[in-house]
């Protein structure tokens, strides 16, 4: 009887938090996210700038400025688009054959498929370069993107915990997915004290804090997520080891002790505030939208920079009033000595094609929740499995599904090991029907968090006229990349208002 009363109390407590969230902090017209400001209307790149400026004279001054942006990743594209909207001339130089940086999607047919034998010839598989999801509640994402045009479809807010041997348990947010309520309660992951501690944290975020409050607090000193969960929130080891550790190690592909508690609090809030989803044409739809109307030179690597110009690898120097280094951290360090040596995480994503249906038919991520030994922390480990085609059926042809297996740590693993680990997790005899499509080895998955994350690095480099942006300037998130691109653009726009004085 006491256990039943406890469960009812927990459900009532979570429902109260959910209802209070619905009443406070949601911008008009928003279904999900209690972001504290109203996003600006999204404008298409290439619109007449006279329509987007109230000051024609200032616009004329800025139009005299030309800016070179190195890198067509998310940060560089946001920076270029902000400058283009303000009337500056902008050219983007990208070393690869497409825009997006680490946010790319490849179109891959099933091996051996032909137009006469396989539907995949008409609709192939969509493989994001590394399993990725879009967190819709990120403030800068909502500011920069037209989310409706992406054709988003969402994941269930939760996860399937794979204990091994086919023992699969669902843990989901019952306030947004009530059909999983009883399965969540019977999973045996959290006790009342755990839910109470997380509920208090959630109430503090909703009522008392701005979206970036946790990151702002980190300026006083870094603290690991592992210490925060155990010492500050006093969560049970069962909840930490079976759910929170695999969940956040799947997001950042790095041990929990090397993750910043500020990142944990920020991302946890974003996950609670909104949904996680995939675009209908893959994650590359995000940079493709940002790139509309921009002048981008593909396969044009930059070999050298100077305060007011850059040299492409072909040898030609191009003069600009400002240069923005928006390449990834390792590449940026090769162009500017002021940038510190890059330290990043490693991972690999293995994509398999399998006949429908998949082992998990719900649009939800599967976590490796087998207990981890201390000696496991440095070796390769499957952290999560996703089936993107269950979320977006455009990711696979009819009759087929797509499995994305993310491995943390060394990329030097054998296919036989991956298959054995998957079979053990799902309790399957064999995976003979799973066909390997492609493996993405990400030697630099994202910047490490064992560094200062806030305040964000200033967009100025030591050289006058050279600016910097990227997710290595603050926390390693898509929101950070977009935010840094906008901050670099704002710094250039401020300088461009003094262009006549600089030329005197």
N, C-alpha and C positions, 0 to 999 in steps of 0.2 A: 504493500500500500504506500509506504514512504517513497519507494522508487517511482511509483506512478505519479504521485504528487510532485516529486522533483522534476520529472519530465514535463509535466504540465506547466510548472513554474518557468522552466527554461524556455518553452515555446512561447508563453505569454511575454516573457522578458524580451525575446528576440522580436516578437511582433510589435511590441511597444517601440523598440528602436527603429524598426522599419517604418511604422506609421509616422513617427516623429520626423524621420528623414524625409518622408513625402511632404510634410507640411512646411519644413524649414529649409531654405537654402537652394531650392531648385530654381533655375532660371526659367522664365516664361517659355512655354512650348517644349520644355525638356521632359522626356519620359523617365530618364534614369539618373542623370548626374547632378549632384548638388554643387556644381562648380560655382564659385562665389562671384564670378563676373559674367556678363553676357558676351558670348563670342561675337566678334565683328563679322559682318556679312562677308562671305568668300567672294572675291573678285577674280575673274579669269585673267591670266597673264596676257599681255598684249593689248589690253583695252586702251583707248586713247587716254593719255595721262592727263589731258586737260579736264577730263571728266572727274578725275580723282584728286584734284588739287584745287584749293580755294585761293591760292596765291600764285598768279601767273608769273609775276616777276621772279619770285623765288624759284619757281619751276624752270624758268629760263636759265637761271644761274646753274642749277643742278644739272640741266641737260648738257652743259659743257663738260661735265665730268664723265669719264669712262672708267669702268672698274673691271679688272680681270679676276675671275673666281677660279681657283684650282680645286677641282673635285666636284662631280655631279652627284654626290651623295645627298642625303636628306638635308643636312645642315647647309651645304653649298647651294642647293636649289632654293631653300627658303630665303637665304641671304640674297641670292640673285633676283628672286621674284619681288622681294620687298624693295630692292633698289630700282628694279624695272618699273614697278608701280609708281615710284616717286619721280620717275622721269630721267633717271641716269642711264647712260649707255652701259650695257653689261655683256660680257662674253664669258662663257664657262668652258673650261678645258678639262676634259675627262680622259684618263688614260685607257679605260676599258672600252668595250664596244656598246655600252648602254648606260643609262642613268640608274641611280639608286644606291650605288656603293654596296653595302652589305644587305640592302633590301632589294633583292632581285628574284625573279621567277623564271624558270626555264620550262619550255614546252618539250615533253619527252614522250615518244610513242612506246608502246609495249614492244620489247625485243621480238623481232620476227614477224611483227604484224604487217599486213598488206591491206590495201584498200578493198580487196575483194574478200578478205577473210576476217577482217577485224574492225569493229566499230571504232577502235582507238585511232584509226587513220582519219576519221572525221573529227573526233574529239579526244585528243591525247591527254596525258597526265600533266598536271601543273605542279612543278616542284619548286617550292621556295628554297632559296639557298640557305639552308639551315631552317629548322622548324621555327616558325614565328607566328605571333598573334598580335592583333591590334587591340590595345587597351583604349577604349573609346573615351574614357573620362579624363584622360590627360588634358590639362587646360590648353596647352599649346597645340595639341592635335585638333581640338575643337575650334581653335582660333584659325588654324591654317588650312584645314581640309573641309571640303564639301562631302560630309560623310554619307549623305543620302545617295550621291551619285556613284558610290563605290559598290553598291549592291551587297551590303554586309549581311552576313548571317552569323549568329552567335553560338558560343559554347554554353553549356550548362555551367552556372556559377558554382563550381566545386571540382571534385576530382574523384576518380576511381583509385582506390588504394590497393595495389597488388602486393599481397603478403607472401606470394609464392605458392606453387602447387595448385594454382587455380583459385585460391582464396581471394576473391575480389569484393571490395566493400566500397559503397558510394558514400561520400560526404559532400553535401551540397547545402547552399544557403536556403533554408526552408521558407524564408520570407519572399524569395523570388522564384523558387522551384518547390512549391508545396508538395508536389507528388512524390518527392524524395524524402519527405519528412521522417517517415517511420524507418526507412532504410538508413538514414543518417543517425537516428537515435540508437538503432541496433548495431551500429558499426563498432561501438565500444571504444571510441578514440578519445573523447573529451569528457571530463566530469563537470559538475556544476561550477566548481571554482574556476576551471578553465574558461567556461562560457561567460562567467561573471567578469573575469579580468579582461577578456577580449571585448565584452560589451561596454565596460567602462572606458576602454581605450577608444572604442567607436563613438561613444557619446561625446568624449572630449574633442575628437576630430570634428564632429558635426557642429557642436555648439560653440567651441572656444577657439578653433584654430583655422588659419588660412590654409589653402592646399599645400603650400611649400613650408609650412611651419616646422615640420620635422627636419627638413634639410637645413633650414635656418639655424636650428638649435645645434646642429652638428659642427658649426663654426667654433664652438667652445671646446671641441675635442671629439675624436672618433671613438666609437664603441662598437664592438662586434654584435651582430644579430644574435649569436649564440648566447652571449652574456646577457643581452637585453631580455630575451625570452625567459631565461631561467632566474635571473636575479631581480629584474624589475617587474616583469609580469608574473613571475612565480608559476609558470605553466608546468603541467605534469610532463614527465619524461616521455610518457606514452604519446601525448599530443605532439610534442616536439619531434620525436624520433620517427613516428609513423606518418605524420602529415606535414607539419611546417618545414622540417628539414628537407624532405624530398621535394616539396612544392617549390621552395625558394632556391634550392640547388638546381632544380630544373629550369628556373627562370634565368639564373645568373651563371649556371654551370661552373660554380666554384664552391668550396666548402663553406658551411655556414659561419665558421669562425673567421673567415676572411671577407665576410659581407658586412656592410655598414648597417647599423640599426636604423639610421636615418632613411636609407633606401627602403628598408623593410617597412617602416611606418608609412612612407610616402606611397609605395606601390600597393600596400595593403589597403590604404584609403582609396586609391584609384580603382582597385578591384571591387571594393564595396560600393563605390559611387556609380559605377557604370558597368557595361558589359565588355566581354572579350569576343572578338569576331575575326572573320576572314573576308576579304573582298572577293567578289565573284570571279575576277580574272587573276587572282593571286596577289601577293603582297606588293608586287611591282606596280600595281595600280596606284599606290600612294605616291612614289616619286614621279610616275607618269603624269599625274594630275598637277604636281608642283612644277613640272618642266614645261607645261603648255605655254607657248609663245616666247620661250627663251632661246637665245642664240647659243647653241651648245656644240662644241667641237669634240666629237668622239675620237677615240684612239689618238689622242693628242697629249701624251705625257709631258709634263713640265720638268725640265732638268735643273733650272736655276731661277732664283728670284732676286730682285733688287728693290729698293724703296719705291720706285715708280715704274716697274716693268717686270717682265718675265721672259725666259727663253724656253721655247718648246724644244723637244728632243731633236727635232729636225735641224735646229741651229738658229732659227729665226728669233730675233728679239722683238717683243711687242711692248709698246709703251702704254702705261695706264696712269691715271691719277691716284689709284689705290689698287692694291693687290690683296686678295683674301685667300689664305691657305685653309681650305676646307677639306683637305684629304684626310684619310684615317690617320690615327696617331703615329704608326710606324713610318708612313710615307711623309707626313708632315715634318717629322724629326729629321728626315734626310734633306729637307729644303731649308730649314731654319735651325741654326744651332741653339737658339734660345729655348727651344722645345725640349723637355727632358726625355730621357730614354723611355720608350714605351714598354709598359707592362700590361699584359692582357691575359685573358682566359683562353683555354683551348677546348674545342669540342668537335664532334663529327656527327653528321646526320645521315642515317641510312634509310633510303626510300625503297619500299617493297610494294609490288603490285600483287594483289590477292583477289581471288574470285569472291564475289559478294555471297553472303554477308560477312562482315568482320566479327572478331570475337566480342567486341563491345559495339552495340548498335545505337547507343546514345551519343549525342555530340558532346563528349566530355573527355578530358585528358586523363591518361592513366599514369600514375606515379609508381616508381619502384619503392615500395614501403617495407621491403625486407630490412631487417635490422642491420645497421652498418657497423662493422668493427673499426677500431681506430686505425688498423693497418690498411683498411680499404680506402682511406681518405686520399691517397696519392695515386692509386691505380685506376685504370679505366672502369667505368661503371655506367650502366644504362640508368638514366635518371627519369626519363619519361617516354611514353609512346602516345602518339596522336594519330587519329584517322581523319585527316582533313576532308576527305570525300564525304564523310558522314555529316560534317558541318556545311560544306559547299559541294553539291553534287557535280559542279563543274570541274572539280579537281581530278576526276577520273571518268573514263567512258562507262556507258551502261554495262552492268553486269560485273564491274570491277570496283575494287576499293583501293585506297592508297594508305599505306602505313608509313609514318615518319618516326624513326627511332633515334633519340638523341643520346649520345654517349659523352660523358664528361671525362676530361683528362686526355691521356695520350691518344692520338689518332691511329696508332700502330696496332690495330686489332684485326683478327681474322674473321671472315664471314662465318665460319663454323662456330666460333665463340659467340657471335651475335645471335645466331639461330638457337644455340643451346640455351642462352640466357632468356630469350623470348619464350621458348617452349616451357622453361621452368616457371617463369612468371605467370603465364596464362594456363599452365597445366595441360598443355597440348603434347600429344605424342611426337609429332613432327611438324615441320613447316614446309613440306615438299611443294605445296601449291603456291608458296610465296616466291615471287620472282624478283630478284634484286634489280632495281632500275638504275640507281646512281648513289654514289657516296660523296658527300661534301665534307672535306676536312678543313675545318676553320682554325688555322693556326693562330689567328687573332680574332676571337669571337666577339669580345667587348673589353673595354678597359677595366682593369682591376679596381676594387673599391678601397684598397688599403692606401689611401691618399686623401688629401683635403678635397671635399666635395662642395663645400660652401664657405664663403661666397664663391660664385662661379668665377673662373679665370677671366680677367679683363680681355676684351677682344683685340688689344693692342700688343704687337710685338715690339722688340727694342728698336727695330728699324722704322723710321717715320714713313707712313704710307702703306705699311703692311699690317694686315689684320688676321685674326685667327678665329675659327669656329669648329665645332665638332662635339661629339658626346664625351670626349676626354676633357672638356672644359668644366664639367660638373659631374653629376651622377650618370651612369651608363644606361640611359633610357632614350626612347624615341622622342619623348617630350624634351629632354635635355638637348638633343641634337637640333631640333627645330628652334628651341629657345635661344641657343647660342647663335644660330644663323640670323635670327631677328636682331639680337643684340649687336652683332657685327655690322649689320646693315644700318642700325640706328646710329652707331658710332661714325660710320662713313657719312651718313646724311648730315650729322652735326658738323663734321669737318667740311663737307661740301658747301655749307653756307658761308664759309670763310675762304672760298677758293680764290677770290680776287686778292685777298691779303697774302695768301701763300705764294701767289705768283709774282707779287710785287718785289 
